[in-house]
Amino acid sequence: RFIWKIDKQMQAQPPPPSQSLQQPQDEVIRVDSTDTSLNTAPQSTTTTLPTGIDKKDDIITTVVPPNIDELTNTMFSNIAAYLKGELSATSEDYNLLANMNLLASEKYKEMTEMAKGLTSFMGDIQQKYKDFQPYLEKIDQIDTNVTELERTVIMLDEYTKRLEMKFRNIEKAVQIPSDK
């Protein structure tokens, strides 16, 4: 543990050597400005540390595990692996999207070619319809003439039936006197 005394301006100062603190069960290292055994510079209090503040003595305590360098390296390699995985997934997503765009583009090209073919086919059919138009008009005229001819035949048939009836009536009238 690093133990620092905090004054009213929130500046880090090592505790005075005469101050007695109760030593907890964990290993406690006191760092003061004359301690050279750790070969580290004292840290400032402007850095936010996960700490617990003892209100009575204004002392901040921080637990520093003995294998901090190893844990830090492990943490950074794990973060690097995580970020690499995230970037890899994002890259795969973009590759998938690019492939989907290519497939959609190819599909639209096929549909465009099909539409061009249908347009050409429709133009051919319209031209053939224009070419057959005079024949269709003749067929319509023949149909009209046949319809008129059917009406004429029906009228002629009705006329012949009436004429036949009159003839039979006349024949009956002529046959009756000859039998007497």
Backbone as a chain_set.jsonl record, in Angstrom:
{"seq": "RFIWKIDKQMQAQPPPPSQSLQQPQDEVIRVDSTDTSLNTAPQSTTTTLPTGIDKKDDIITTVVPPNIDELTNTMFSNIAAYLKGELSATSEDYNLLANMNLLASEKYKEMTEMAKGLTSFMGDIQQKYKDFQPYLEKIDQIDTNVTELERTVIMLDEYTKRLEMKFRNIEKAVQIPSDK", "coords": {"N": [[0.839, -1.18, 0.0], [0.393, 2.214, -0.734], [0.86, 5.072, 1.102], [-0.29, 8.241, 1.58], [-0.16, 11.553, 2.734], [-2.595, 14.063, 2.811], [-2.899, 17.425, 2.279], [-4.639, 20.555, 2.91], [-4.807, 21.777, 0.369], [-5.006, 19.683, -1.375], [-2.641, 18.419, -2.243], [-0.129, 16.031, -2.79], [1.715, 14.724, -0.212], [4.344, 13.131, 1.459], [3.854, 11.233, 4.463], [4.794, 12.534, 7.701], [7.755, 11.277, 9.284], [7.413, 10.779, 11.977], [4.794, 10.219, 12.446], [2.597, 7.812, 13.571], [1.186, 4.925, 12.327], [-1.235, 2.399, 12.307], [-0.296, -0.769, 11.313], [-1.704, -2.665, 8.769], [-2.856, -6.035, 7.99], [-2.003, -6.64, 5.377], [0.887, -6.104, 3.292], [2.519, -3.093, 3.88], [3.815, -0.288, 2.397], [5.688, 2.479, 3.073], [6.089, 5.474, 1.541], [8.29, 7.996, 1.293], [9.85, 11.177, 0.661], [12.537, 10.714, 0.935], [12.953, 8.034, 0.589], [14.593, 5.668, -1.268], [14.511, 3.128, -2.013], [12.57, 2.027, -3.649], [12.939, 3.193, -6.089], [11.235, 4.907, -7.491], [9.329, 7.73, -8.47], [7.395, 9.833, -6.355], [3.816, 9.702, -6.618], [1.39, 12.053, -7.899], [-1.508, 13.62, -6.415], [-3.373, 14.386, -8.223], [-4.148, 12.484, -9.926], [-6.813, 10.292, -10.319], [-7.496, 7.784, -8.135], [-8.536, 4.474, -7.27], [-9.6, 4.477, -4.184], [-9.785, 4.465, -0.569], [-10.768, 6.844, 1.722], [-9.578, 7.863, 4.78], [-11.173, 9.698, 7.021], [-10.344, 10.798, 9.458], [-7.548, 10.999, 9.517], [-6.961, 12.037, 7.063], [-5.885, 10.317, 5.056], [-5.012, 8.597, 2.154], [-5.377, 5.401, 0.916], [-4.037, 2.921, -1.168], [-4.22, -0.166, -2.726], [-1.642, -2.014, -4.009], [-0.863, -4.618, -5.972], [1.794, -7.059, -5.79], [2.593, -8.079, -8.304], [2.095, -6.142, -10.3], [3.054, -5.189, -12.77], [2.975, -7.438, -14.417], [0.224, -8.003, -14.359], [-0.738, -5.662, -15.503], [0.366, -5.837, -18.083], [-0.957, -8.154, -18.935], [-3.59, -7.21, -18.853], [-3.495, -5.19, -20.847], [-2.833, -6.771, -23.086], [-5.123, -8.364, -23.186], [-7.077, -6.41, -23.644], [-6.161, -5.519, -26.112], [-6.559, -7.858, -27.61], [-9.339, -8.047, -27.434], [-10.127, -5.647, -28.741], [-9.024, -6.196, -31.231], [-10.579, -8.382, -31.964], [-13.117, -7.121, -32.064], [-12.672, -5.256, -34.129], [-12.078, -7.037, -36.145], [-14.534, -8.358, -36.402], [-16.122, -6.202, -37.22], [-14.839, -5.619, -39.606], [-15.381, -7.991, -41.006], [-18.141, -7.724, -41.149], [-18.335, -5.505, -42.861], [-17.111, -6.616, -45.133], [-18.977, -8.628, -45.724], [-21.192, -7.003, -46.283], [-20.19, -5.673, -48.535], [-19.974, -7.861, -50.305], [-22.674, -8.557, -50.468], [-23.634, -6.251, -51.707], [-22.328, -6.486, -54.182], [-23.528, -8.844, -55.183], [-26.193, -7.981, -55.3], [-25.908, -5.969, -57.181], [-25.135, -7.482, -59.446], [-27.468, -8.98, -59.747], [-29.289, -6.936, -60.351], [-28.199, -6.132, -62.774], [-28.715, -8.41, -64.332], [-31.511, -8.322, -64.269], [-31.882, -5.922, -65.623], [-30.914, -6.574, -68.166], [-32.816, -8.525, -68.805], [-35.114, -6.95, -68.847], [-34.482, -5.268, -70.982], [-34.48, -7.176, -73.028], [-37.188, -7.96, -72.94], [-38.379, -5.555, -73.649], [-37.474, -5.256, -76.265], [-38.65, -7.551, -77.389], [-41.344, -6.902, -77.021], [-41.492, -4.69, -78.691], [-41.115, -5.972, -81.165], [-43.427, -7.541, -81.261], [-45.381, -5.546, -81.309], [-44.824, -4.422, -83.798], [-45.411, -6.6, -85.471], [-48.151, -6.752, -84.952], [-48.978, -4.347, -86.084], [-48.368, -4.937, -88.725], [-50.197, -7.004, -89.214], [-52.566, -5.69, -88.974], [-54.115, -4.718, -91.258], [-55.109, -7.18, -92.187], [-56.585, -8.011, -90.006], [-58.556, -6.072, -90.035], [-59.842, -6.754, -92.401], [-60.794, -9.267, -91.672], [-62.609, -8.49, -89.688], [-64.403, -7.097, -91.34], [-65.308, -9.155, -92.992], [-66.546, -10.706, -91.037], [-68.614, -8.993, -90.341], [-70.005, -8.951, -92.769], [-70.723, -11.671, -92.957], [-72.417, -11.834, -90.771], [-74.503, -10.163, -91.637], [-75.276, -11.644, -93.849], [-76.177, -13.965, -92.567], [-78.444, -12.908, -91.299], [-79.893, -12.246, -93.534], [-80.285, -14.8, -94.623], [-81.834, -15.943, -92.604], [-84.089, -14.304, -92.795], [-84.869, -14.941, -95.392], [-85.39, -17.649, -95.067], [-87.555, -17.528, -93.323], [-89.324, -16.226, -95.009], [-89.568, -18.131, -97.046], [-90.805, -20.168, -95.638], [-93.247, -18.991, -95.015], [-94.192, -18.649, -97.572], [-94.354, -21.298, -98.41], [-96.325, -22.166, -96.675], [-98.472, -20.677, -97.603], [-98.648, -21.754, -100.151], [-99.335, -24.4, -99.564], [-101.754, -23.969, -98.367], [-103.167, -22.994, -100.545], [-103.04, -25.201, -102.228], [-104.448, -27.067, -100.717], [-106.888, -25.874, -100.806], [-107.503, -26.164, -103.488], [-107.593, -28.884, -103.851], [-109.77, -29.778, -102.393], [-112.242, -29.104, -103.788], [-112.05, -30.893, -105.977], [-112.407, -33.459, -105.084], [-115.077, -33.797, -104.72]], "CA": [[0.0, 0.0, 0.0], [1.058, 3.511, -0.691], [0.151, 5.94, 2.04], [0.048, 9.633, 1.336], [-0.845, 12.54, 3.565], [-3.179, 15.075, 1.942], [-3.13, 18.672, 3.004], [-5.87, 21.249, 2.548], [-4.818, 22.117, -1.052], [-5.071, 18.424, -2.094], [-1.362, 18.085, -2.833], [0.408, 14.825, -2.162], [2.929, 14.877, 0.582], [4.567, 11.928, 2.251], [3.569, 11.467, 5.884], [5.999, 12.768, 8.49], [8.26, 10.025, 9.841], [7.025, 10.575, 13.368], [3.386, 9.819, 12.549], [2.495, 6.355, 13.708], [-0.037, 4.342, 11.785], [-1.356, 0.976, 12.589], [0.016, -1.513, 10.109], [-2.695, -3.714, 8.542], [-2.35, -7.368, 7.732], [-1.302, -6.614, 4.1], [2.188, -5.448, 3.321], [2.378, -1.645, 3.723], [5.077, 0.376, 2.082], [5.609, 3.916, 3.252], [6.947, 6.176, 0.604], [8.508, 9.409, 1.586], [10.737, 11.782, -0.325], [13.909, 10.24, 1.115], [13.012, 6.593, 0.335], [15.124, 5.385, -2.599], [14.515, 1.678, -2.206], [11.649, 1.655, -4.709], [13.394, 3.845, -7.313], [10.099, 5.492, -8.201], [8.986, 9.07, -8.014], [6.076, 9.851, -5.725], [2.734, 10.051, -7.539], [0.641, 13.213, -7.445], [-2.901, 13.319, -6.074], [-4.28, 14.808, -9.283], [-4.633, 11.263, -10.562], [-7.908, 9.681, -9.57], [-7.167, 6.404, -7.798], [-9.566, 3.793, -6.48], [-9.068, 4.546, -2.82], [-10.684, 4.737, 0.53], [-10.191, 7.971, 2.483], [-9.802, 7.857, 6.225], [-11.495, 11.09, 7.301], [-9.645, 11.298, 10.644], [-6.147, 11.357, 9.281], [-6.81, 12.463, 5.668], [-4.912, 9.427, 4.44], [-5.528, 7.805, 1.041], [-4.643, 4.145, 0.818], [-4.233, 2.221, -2.426], [-3.618, -1.49, -2.697], [-0.883, -2.284, -5.222], [-0.399, -5.992, -5.894], [3.217, -7.153, -6.086], [2.833, -8.393, -9.711], [1.323, -5.136, -11.04], [3.528, -5.109, -14.159], [2.451, -8.609, -15.115], [-1.219, -7.81, -14.504], [-0.941, -4.579, -16.465], [0.642, -6.394, -19.414], [-2.061, -9.057, -19.248], [-4.765, -6.38, -19.129], [-3.333, -4.555, -22.156], [-2.948, -7.779, -24.135], [-6.54, -8.751, -23.27], [-7.782, -5.3, -24.298], [-5.749, -5.561, -27.519], [-7.249, -8.995, -28.226], [-10.75, -7.667, -27.527], [-10.26, -4.659, -29.806], [-8.737, -6.885, -32.487], [-11.792, -9.149, -32.269], [-14.169, -6.185, -32.462], [-12.328, -4.729, -35.444], [-12.21, -8.152, -37.084], [-15.974, -8.56, -36.632], [-16.578, -5.068, -38.017], [-14.28, -5.819, -40.945], [-16.16, -9.065, -41.626], [-19.45, -7.158, -41.477], [-18.175, -4.685, -44.063], [-16.871, -7.523, -46.256], [-20.268, -9.239, -46.045], [-22.004, -5.972, -46.919], [-19.643, -5.466, -49.88], [-20.383, -9.016, -51.112], [-24.111, -8.433, -50.715], [-23.801, -5.197, -52.709], [-21.924, -7.035, -55.478], [-24.581, -9.763, -55.626], [-27.364, -7.186, -55.673], [-25.562, -5.295, -58.435], [-25.223, -8.484, -60.505], [-28.885, -9.315, -59.93], [-29.908, -5.82, -61.052], [-27.733, -6.176, -64.161], [-29.495, -9.459, -64.98], [-32.868, -7.831, -64.438], [-31.829, -4.897, -66.66], [-30.817, -7.283, -69.44], [-34.111, -9.153, -69.043], [-36.05, -5.884, -69.206], [-34.146, -4.855, -72.349], [-34.975, -8.233, -73.906], [-38.653, -7.877, -72.986], [-38.722, -4.347, -74.404], [-37.236, -5.59, -77.676], [-39.683, -8.512, -77.763], [-42.6, -6.171, -77.095], [-41.431, -3.899, -79.923], [-41.347, -6.899, -82.28], [-44.844, -7.921, -81.26], [-46.161, -4.392, -81.775], [-44.617, -4.307, -85.251], [-46.204, -7.659, -86.097], [-49.554, -6.36, -84.838], [-49.209, -3.32, -87.11], [-48.35, -5.617, -90.025], [-51.423, -7.803, -89.334], [-53.738, -4.83, -88.795], [-55.031, -4.763, -92.423], [-55.785, -8.491, -92.225], [-57.588, -8.018, -88.938], [-59.69, -5.247, -90.498], [-60.569, -7.574, -93.394], [-61.525, -10.291, -90.912], [-63.767, -7.814, -89.082], [-65.353, -6.8, -92.408], [-65.915, -10.437, -93.378], [-67.45, -11.077, -89.94], [-69.808, -8.157, -90.477], [-70.744, -9.43, -93.95], [-71.313, -12.969, -92.612], [-73.548, -11.561, -89.867], [-75.59, -9.667, -92.477], [-75.722, -12.775, -94.659], [-76.988, -14.827, -91.688], [-79.743, -12.26, -91.122], [-80.61, -12.38, -94.804], [-80.684, -16.201, -94.724], [-82.944, -16.143, -91.658], [-85.276, -13.646, -93.366], [-85.258, -15.73, -96.554], [-85.961, -18.877, -94.546], [-88.895, -17.196, -92.82], [-90.152, -15.924, -96.177], [-89.9, -19.384, -97.735], [-91.768, -20.901, -94.799], [-94.571, -18.378, -95.215], [-94.613, -18.945, -98.948], [-94.732, -22.708, -98.406], [-97.616, -22.256, -95.99], [-99.486, -20.161, -98.523], [-98.789, -22.726, -101.222], [-100.079, -25.538, -99.03], [-103.15, -23.53, -98.2], [-103.787, -22.911, -101.868], [-103.134, -26.576, -102.698], [-105.562, -27.675, -99.994], [-108.129, -25.292, -101.307], [-107.736, -26.688, -104.832], [-107.858, -30.308, -103.738], [-111.066, -30.01, -101.774], [-113.306, -29.198, -104.773], [-111.911, -31.984, -106.934], [-112.84, -34.683, -104.433], [-116.544, -33.836, -104.686]], "C": [[0.88, 1.238, 0.0], [0.24, 4.386, 0.233], [0.654, 7.358, 1.827], [-0.758, 10.509, 2.275], [-1.351, 13.629, 2.633], [-3.405, 16.322, 2.78], [-4.374, 19.339, 2.447], [-5.925, 21.599, 1.06], [-4.844, 20.858, -1.924], [-3.772, 18.133, -2.842], [-0.809, 16.895, -2.071], [1.686, 15.167, -1.423], [3.119, 13.588, 1.355], [4.283, 12.219, 3.723], [4.884, 11.732, 6.634], [6.448, 11.471, 9.156], [7.785, 9.759, 11.252], [5.599, 10.082, 13.512], [3.301, 8.303, 12.599], [1.141, 5.911, 13.178], [-0.056, 2.878, 12.143], [-1.157, 0.218, 11.29], [-1.015, -2.628, 9.928], [-2.018, -5.03, 8.226], [-1.557, -7.418, 6.426], [0.026, -5.906, 4.268], [1.977, -3.964, 3.042], [3.752, -1.078, 3.448], [4.86, 1.855, 2.285], [6.589, 4.547, 2.286], [7.083, 7.596, 1.098], [9.575, 9.916, 0.631], [12.165, 11.29, -0.192], [14.054, 8.766, 0.831], [13.486, 6.356, -1.09], [15.078, 3.9, -2.886], [13.603, 1.241, -3.354], [12.047, 2.227, -6.059], [12.218, 4.357, -8.153], [9.854, 6.869, -7.645], [7.624, 9.015, -7.357], [5.015, 10.295, -6.729], [1.967, 11.233, -6.988], [-0.793, 12.806, -7.162], [-3.86, 13.799, -7.146], [-4.81, 13.611, -10.052], [-5.728, 10.664, -9.692], [-7.566, 8.211, -9.373], [-8.34, 5.766, -7.077], [-9.068, 3.674, -5.051], [-10.183, 4.647, -1.815], [-10.04, 5.835, 1.366], [-10.591, 7.82, 3.939], [-9.979, 9.307, 6.631], [-10.688, 11.634, 8.482], [-8.262, 11.804, 10.292], [-5.901, 11.893, 7.88], [-5.756, 11.631, 4.955], [-5.618, 8.635, 3.345], [-4.695, 6.541, 0.977], [-5.006, 3.472, -0.498], [-3.513, 0.888, -2.335], [-2.932, -1.714, -4.044], [-0.363, -3.709, -5.112], [1.083, -6.074, -6.292], [3.513, -7.43, -7.56], [2.062, -7.43, -10.621], [1.753, -5.054, -12.499], [2.965, -6.263, -14.984], [0.951, -8.468, -15.366], [-1.531, -6.72, -15.516], [-0.705, -5.082, -17.884], [-0.477, -7.335, -19.853], [-3.312, -8.271, -19.628], [-4.652, -5.762, -20.515], [-3.404, -5.587, -23.277], [-4.386, -8.257, -24.281], [-7.362, -7.667, -23.962], [-7.443, -5.291, -25.786], [-6.459, -6.704, -28.245], [-8.728, -8.687, -28.422], [-10.959, -6.689, -28.684], [-10.002, -5.285, -31.172], [-9.958, -7.702, -32.915], [-12.928, -8.253, -32.732], [-13.908, -5.648, -33.859], [-12.445, -5.819, -36.509], [-13.679, -8.391, -37.413], [-16.531, -7.431, -37.499], [-16.093, -5.201, -39.457], [-15.056, -6.908, -41.687], [-17.555, -8.57, -42.01], [-19.375, -6.326, -42.752], [-17.896, -5.555, -45.286], [-18.165, -8.191, -46.693], [-21.158, -8.24, -46.768], [-21.516, -5.704, -48.339], [-20.047, -6.618, -50.801], [-21.871, -8.96, -51.449], [-24.379, -7.361, -51.772], [-23.415, -5.695, -54.094], [-22.998, -7.971, -56.036], [-25.832, -9.012, -56.067], [-27.11, -6.473, -57.001], [-25.656, -6.258, -59.611], [-26.675, -8.845, -60.804], [-29.599, -8.202, -60.697], [-29.448, -5.756, -62.505], [-28.511, -7.228, -64.943], [-30.919, -8.985, -65.251], [-32.928, -6.76, -65.527], [-31.764, -5.546, -68.037], [-32.146, -7.939, -69.803], [-35.132, -8.106, -69.486], [-35.776, -5.381, -70.624], [-34.656, -5.884, -73.351], [-36.487, -8.181, -74.056], [-39.1, -6.658, -73.791], [-38.557, -4.6, -75.898], [-38.322, -6.533, -78.187], [-41.034, -7.812, -77.935], [-42.627, -5.292, -78.352], [-41.684, -4.753, -81.144], [-42.822, -7.271, -82.381], [-45.707, -6.756, -81.742], [-46.018, -4.206, -83.286], [-45.422, -5.369, -85.995], [-47.692, -7.335, -86.057], [-49.887, -5.307, -85.888], [-49.243, -3.95, -88.499], [-49.635, -6.413, -90.261], [-52.689, -6.96, -89.258], [-54.644, -4.836, -90.032], [-55.791, -6.089, -92.514], [-56.867, -8.577, -91.157], [-58.804, -7.191, -89.342], [-60.517, -6.015, -91.527], [-61.387, -8.649, -92.701], [-62.746, -9.674, -90.258], [-64.829, -7.522, -90.145], [-66.055, -8.072, -92.866], [-66.898, -10.889, -92.319], [-68.735, -10.273, -90.031], [-70.655, -8.644, -91.65], [-71.424, -10.771, -93.655], [-72.509, -12.768, -91.703], [-74.739, -11.055, -90.678], [-76.161, -10.803, -93.334], [-76.569, -13.73, -93.828], [-78.36, -14.222, -91.484], [-80.587, -12.415, -92.408], [-81.115, -13.81, -94.974], [-81.866, -16.473, -93.81], [-84.216, -15.518, -92.221], [-85.802, -14.445, -94.579], [-85.915, -17.032, -96.125], [-87.369, -18.617, -94.032], [-89.838, -16.912, -94.003], [-90.552, -17.202, -96.907], [-90.888, -20.202, -96.929], [-93.153, -20.311, -94.975], [-95.116, -18.695, -96.619], [-95.075, -20.399, -99.062], [-96.09, -22.882, -97.749], [-98.738, -21.758, -96.914], [-99.735, -21.168, -99.65], [-99.586, -23.934, -100.747], [-101.543, -25.17, -98.824], [-103.868, -23.473, -99.547], [-103.998, -24.338, -102.404], [-104.288, -27.293, -101.987], [-106.892, -27.134, -100.521], [-108.462, -25.848, -102.708], [-108.087, -28.164, -104.733], [-109.264, -30.568, -103.169], [-112.162, -30.021, -102.863], [-113.155, -30.389, -105.713], [-112.353, -33.307, -106.324], [-114.364, -34.783, -104.519], [-117.02, -34.365, -105.93]], "O": [[1.936, 1.297, 0.63], [-0.986, 4.413, 0.125], [1.853, 7.634, 1.886], [-1.918, 10.217, 2.567], [-0.616, 14.077, 1.753], [-4.02, 16.275, 3.845], [-5.08, 18.766, 1.616], [-7.028, 21.712, 0.524], [-4.709, 20.979, -3.142], [-3.812, 17.644, -3.971], [-0.999, 16.77, -0.861], [2.596, 15.806, -1.95], [2.151, 13.014, 1.855], [4.461, 13.352, 4.172], [5.94, 11.225, 6.257], [5.614, 10.654, 9.549], [7.759, 8.606, 11.681], [5.219, 9.582, 14.57], [3.872, 7.607, 11.76], [0.099, 6.456, 13.54], [0.98, 2.222, 12.261], [-1.785, 0.533, 10.279], [-1.193, -3.452, 10.826], [-0.791, -5.136, 8.197], [-0.561, -8.135, 6.339], [0.259, -5.204, 5.251], [1.321, -3.612, 2.062], [4.718, -1.348, 4.162], [3.929, 2.426, 1.717], [7.765, 4.187, 2.234], [6.093, 8.301, 1.292], [10.142, 9.135, -0.132], [12.944, 11.436, -1.134], [15.177, 8.263, 0.827], [12.835, 6.806, -2.033], [15.572, 3.463, -3.926], [13.837, 0.199, -3.967], [11.532, 1.781, -7.084], [12.223, 4.244, -9.379], [10.142, 7.141, -6.48], [6.776, 8.222, -7.767], [5.268, 11.148, -7.579], [1.886, 11.418, -5.774], [-1.243, 11.757, -7.622], [-5.07, 13.632, -6.99], [-5.816, 13.718, -10.753], [-5.578, 10.548, -8.476], [-7.37, 7.479, -10.344], [-9.064, 6.445, -6.349], [-8.202, 2.851, -4.756], [-11.346, 4.879, -2.146], [-8.854, 5.743, 1.681], [-11.765, 7.673, 4.279], [-9.019, 10.076, 6.589], [-10.376, 12.824, 8.505], [-7.853, 12.888, 10.709], [-4.757, 12.179, 7.528], [-4.846, 12.171, 4.326], [-6.688, 8.07, 3.571], [-3.465, 6.593, 0.981], [-6.173, 3.462, -0.889], [-2.355, 0.816, -1.924], [-3.567, -1.616, -5.094], [0.481, -3.996, -4.263], [1.563, -5.236, -7.054], [4.584, -7.055, -8.038], [1.448, -7.856, -11.599], [0.912, -4.87, -13.379], [2.53, -6.07, -16.119], [0.466, -8.777, -16.455], [-2.477, -6.839, -16.296], [-1.487, -4.786, -18.788], [-0.895, -7.311, -21.011], [-4.005, -8.607, -20.588], [-5.611, -5.803, -21.286], [-3.983, -5.305, -24.326], [-4.828, -8.529, -25.397], [-8.24, -7.969, -24.77], [-8.319, -5.083, -26.625], [-6.912, -6.53, -29.377], [-9.304, -9.025, -29.455], [-11.856, -6.875, -29.506], [-10.67, -4.953, -32.151], [-10.325, -7.709, -34.09], [-13.628, -8.584, -33.689], [-14.82, -5.591, -34.685], [-12.861, -5.553, -37.636], [-14.03, -8.603, -38.574], [-17.322, -7.678, -38.409], [-16.834, -4.934, -40.403], [-15.354, -6.756, -42.872], [-18.088, -8.942, -43.055], [-20.242, -6.427, -43.619], [-18.395, -5.259, -46.372], [-18.43, -8.311, -47.889], [-21.806, -8.586, -47.756], [-22.326, -5.527, -49.249], [-20.421, -6.386, -51.95], [-22.278, -9.274, -52.567], [-25.243, -7.534, -52.631], [-24.085, -5.376, -55.076], [-23.337, -7.9, -57.217], [-26.454, -9.354, -57.073], [-28.002, -6.388, -57.845], [-26.194, -5.903, -60.66], [-27.063, -8.998, -61.962], [-30.412, -8.473, -61.581], [-30.222, -5.367, -63.38], [-28.921, -6.984, -66.078], [-31.466, -9.218, -66.329], [-33.905, -6.688, -66.272], [-32.462, -5.131, -68.962], [-32.559, -7.916, -70.963], [-35.923, -8.352, -70.396], [-36.707, -5.101, -71.38], [-35.197, -5.524, -74.397], [-37.014, -8.336, -75.158], [-40.084, -6.723, -74.528], [-39.403, -4.202, -76.698], [-38.853, -6.343, -79.282], [-41.773, -8.095, -78.878], [-43.666, -5.165, -79.0], [-42.383, -4.33, -82.065], [-43.387, -7.307, -83.474], [-46.657, -6.958, -82.499], [-46.987, -3.871, -83.968], [-46.04, -5.083, -87.02], [-48.415, -7.61, -87.014], [-50.947, -5.359, -86.51], [-50.042, -3.555, -89.348], [-50.112, -6.487, -91.393], [-53.784, -7.483, -89.462], [-55.859, -4.95, -89.872], [-56.968, -6.116, -92.872], [-57.934, -9.148, -91.383], [-59.94, -7.552, -89.035], [-61.746, -5.938, -91.526], [-62.526, -8.919, -93.083], [-63.819, -10.277, -90.272], [-66.022, -7.681, -89.887], [-67.263, -8.065, -93.102], [-67.969, -11.401, -92.645], [-69.824, -10.809, -89.822], [-71.877, -8.74, -91.541], [-72.568, -10.987, -94.056], [-73.515, -13.462, -91.846], [-75.871, -11.473, -90.432], [-77.374, -10.906, -93.518], [-77.57, -14.254, -94.318], [-79.355, -14.947, -91.494], [-81.791, -12.672, -92.369], [-82.244, -14.019, -95.417], [-82.805, -17.164, -94.204], [-85.291, -16.111, -92.142], [-87.01, -14.6, -94.761], [-86.885, -17.474, -96.741], [-88.278, -19.408, -94.283], [-91.002, -17.312, -93.988], [-91.696, -17.359, -97.333], [-91.74, -20.874, -97.512], [-94.133, -21.049, -95.075], [-96.302, -18.963, -96.815], [-96.066, -20.692, -99.731], [-96.914, -23.665, -98.221], [-99.812, -22.355, -96.983], [-100.875, -21.405, -100.05], [-100.438, -24.434, -101.482], [-102.445, -25.969, -99.078], [-105.032, -23.858, -99.662], [-105.048, -24.628, -102.977], [-105.023, -28.051, -102.619], [-107.875, -27.863, -100.654], [-109.64, -25.976, -103.043], [-108.878, -28.629, -105.554], [-109.86, -31.588, -103.516], [-112.98, -30.941, -102.835], [-114.179, -30.849, -106.217], [-112.656, -34.226, -107.084], [-114.871, -35.897, -104.381], [-118.23, -34.489, -106.125]]}, "num_chains": 1, "name": "protein.A"}
